[in-house]
Amino acid sequence: MENNSSIIDCTQTVYVKDGPYAELEYSLTTCRFGWVKSFILKKYLDEKDNWHSLKFKNITESERDMWHAETVYEGINKSAYVRLVLYENSILYISNDQVNYSLQNTKAIIDALDLP
């Protein structure tokens, strides 16, 4: 990834014959400055400020290697699978309502988003 500041927001829906099957939302923020990354991370982790009023649990030990990341948080949400993944110069917020973050699925996300 280049060292430019950017925010990519995306929502994708997988449809089947009977209607929507799964929804994927993600936001990938690339930060030039560490203080910007810290500010954005604080907003995500603050339950009153984040998009879905989520509490986050640090699950770095179990998923760091799978995501090739510095830190990984799980958003506690009964209706979606949520991850907040920190890299050296970027933050990935990703949520979906049907697909778990298996090694195969995580690899597909990393490859598609050109993450480290």
Protein Blocks (a to p, Z undefined) as FASTA:
>chain_A
ZZbdcddddddddddfkbcfbdcdddddddfbfklmmmmmmmmmmmklmmnopacddfkl
mmmmmnopabdcddddfkbccdddddfkbccddddfkbccdfklmmmmmmmnopZZ
